[in-house]
Amino acid sequence: MMRFLWTLAWRSAWNRRFTLALTMASIALSTFMLLGTERIRTDIRDSFTSAVSGTDLIIGARTGSVQLLLYAVFHVGAATNNIRWSTVQTLQEQRGVDWIIPLSLGDSHRGFPVLGTTGDYFTHFHYGDRQALRIVQGKAMSDLFDAVLGSEVAARLGYRLGDHIVLSHGSGALDLNAHADKPFVVRGILAPTGTPVDRTVHISLQAMEALHVDWIAGVPLPGQHVDASAVRHMDLTPRAVTAVLLGLKSRSGVFSAQRYVNTYTGEPLMAILPGVALDELWDVIGTGEKALLLMSGLVAAVSLAGLVSVVMAGLNERRRELAVLRAVGASPFDVLMLLMIEGAMVTVGGVLLGIAGLAAAVAVLGPWLQSQFGLTLDLAHPTALQGWLLGALVLAGGLASLAPGWRAYRLSLSDGLSPRT
């Protein structure tokens, strides 16, 4: 009997395929909106926490963990103190340390931060899912006054390879303390990453030192001007850096390395785990996630209400057909099962179509969203909440079939073959 009902339900649905196609499209759109909103809410946090990956410790002067994270990774704010270069060398020599990336901050270019670092930055710095930086135009710094631009810097300011730029002391969009005597040449442009790297001008540590050989306490030394040609013959070994990114040979030693840094006697230092600090920062600024969670709930409510209305409207128009079935001997249970099967087929078909549409949208738009907005959307398995939402959609389709079925059961005998509306 069940096989007969499935066959009857399929043929009845096929006979009304155009109407049901619209219903299925409505369900698919509701599924797409519901899962899409929830997927964005989930992946926004993942994208935020992937601003740096593959780094075991971030080391800086003793301060708050969030403050250290802000200036070392997001290049926002200023350090309370610097780290001596001798300390950086000591850290590099420690057993278990695989690589070190020194970071020197403090200058800017037309509102974009300037980062002094070494060639290891382009080798060992990763973001997202362990993605490495790529130079899509030119190459890394080779000369003292070479600069590598983040994608947003190059795009917004219209720079190309070979252009000359002037850096400024301090942060801000106004070039009040410009290093005009030491211009840089754009030697490379990085691929978009959707991270603070895109908004950064990268130079070498030696270049950062060269910019400030004739400066002290943020102002030029009177009568001690050193031009670009003269500075090339000077010892440009850095005296201090702002922070250090550190990678270990084995992650099992991360806590012992953190304890060594935090108890270092040479100067007051602090080492933080990037993941833990990013979670702390997200707790502070993650109000948007709560708003998206609320939006997901509203979309769910609207989608389910629309789904029930559409399915009930489509099934309620079939009272004449249901009366005929009752007249030829179909039991109330058979009518109810027929309606539930049809509703389930339409609902499940619409949900699967919505899931397929979302997967296609993620596959097509994912790279663009990653490069333009730093939002990494992955074709991952549904989360627990998404599973509950999918179950609610399917259940709503089934419940929407019950109401017309019960009404048809009560009215079919009195309706006869000419049901009243």
BELSUL-V851018 format. One record per pair of residues at least 6 apart in sequence whose ideal C-beta (glycine too) atoms are under 6 Angstrom apart, sorted by the first residue. I is the first residue (numbers start at 0). J is the second residue. D is the distance in whole Angstrom. If there is no record, write none. Layout:
# BELSUL-V851018
I,J,D
I,J,D
This chain:
# BELSUL-V851018
4,336,5
4,337,5
4,340,6
8,337,6
8,340,4
8,341,5
12,19,6
12,341,6
19,345,6
22,309,5
22,313,5
22,345,6
23,345,6
23,348,5
23,349,4
25,309,5
26,306,6
26,349,3
27,349,5
27,352,4
27,353,4
29,302,4
29,306,6
30,350,5
30,353,3
31,353,4
31,356,5
31,357,5
32,298,5
33,298,5
33,299,6
33,302,5
33,388,6
34,357,5
34,385,6
35,357,6
36,294,6
36,295,5
36,298,5
37,295,5
37,385,5
40,291,4
40,292,6
40,295,6
41,382,6
42,375,6
42,376,5
44,288,6
46,373,6
46,374,5
46,375,5
48,277,4
49,127,5
50,72,6
50,194,5
51,72,5
51,273,5
52,125,5
52,126,6
52,129,6
53,125,4
53,129,5
54,244,5
54,273,5
55,245,6
55,246,5
55,247,5
55,253,5
56,245,4
56,270,5
57,71,5
57,244,6
57,271,5
57,273,6
58,243,4
58,245,6
58,260,6
58,270,5
59,67,5
59,71,6
59,242,4
60,78,6
60,79,5
60,80,4
61,267,4
61,269,5
62,79,5
64,271,5
64,276,5
65,279,6
65,280,5
67,271,6
68,276,4
69,75,5
69,76,5
70,76,5
70,78,6
71,242,4
73,195,5
74,112,4
74,195,5
78,241,5
81,239,4
81,241,6
82,240,5
83,239,6
84,237,5
84,238,6
86,265,6
86,266,6
87,101,5
91,99,5
95,247,5
95,248,6
95,252,5
97,246,5
97,247,6
97,248,5
98,119,6
98,123,5
98,246,5
99,243,6
99,245,5
100,119,5
100,120,5
100,123,6
100,244,4
101,240,4
101,243,5
102,116,6
102,241,5
102,242,5
103,115,4
103,204,6
103,207,5
103,240,5
103,241,5
104,241,5
106,113,4
106,166,5
106,168,6
107,113,6
107,167,6
107,170,5
108,164,6
108,166,5
108,200,5
109,172,6
110,172,4
111,152,5
111,198,5
111,200,6
112,199,6
113,166,5
113,200,5
114,199,5
114,201,5
115,202,5
115,204,5
115,207,3
118,139,6
121,132,5
121,139,5
123,246,6
124,132,6
125,131,6
126,192,5
126,194,5
127,375,6
132,189,6
133,190,4
134,187,5
134,189,6
135,190,5
136,160,6
136,188,4
137,160,5
137,186,5
137,187,4
138,187,5
139,187,6
140,203,5
143,206,6
144,183,5
145,184,6
145,186,4
146,183,4
146,185,6
146,200,6
146,202,5
147,187,4
147,201,4
148,158,6
148,185,6
148,188,5
148,200,6
149,189,5
149,196,5
149,197,4
149,198,6
149,199,5
150,189,6
150,191,4
150,197,5
151,197,4
151,198,5
152,200,6
153,188,5
158,185,5
160,185,6
162,185,5
163,182,5
163,184,6
164,183,5
165,177,5
165,179,5
165,182,5
166,178,5
167,174,5
167,176,6
167,177,5
168,176,4
169,176,6
178,210,5
180,226,5
181,210,6
181,227,5
191,197,6
191,370,4
193,369,5
193,373,3
194,373,6
204,237,5
205,235,4
208,235,5
208,237,5
209,230,5
209,235,6
212,225,5
212,230,6
213,219,6
213,220,5
213,223,5
213,224,6
213,225,5
257,270,4
260,268,5
260,270,4
261,270,6
299,388,6
303,395,5
306,395,5
307,395,6
307,399,4
310,342,6
310,396,6
310,399,4
311,399,5
311,402,6
311,403,6
314,338,6
314,403,4
315,403,5
318,407,6
318,418,4
319,418,5
321,334,6
321,407,4
321,411,6
322,411,5
322,414,5
322,416,6
322,418,6
324,334,6
325,411,4
331,408,4
334,407,6
335,404,4
338,400,5
338,404,4
339,397,6
339,400,5
342,396,5
342,399,6
342,400,3
343,397,6
346,393,6
346,396,3
350,392,5
358,378,6
361,376,5
361,378,6
365,376,5
368,374,5
368,376,6
369,375,5
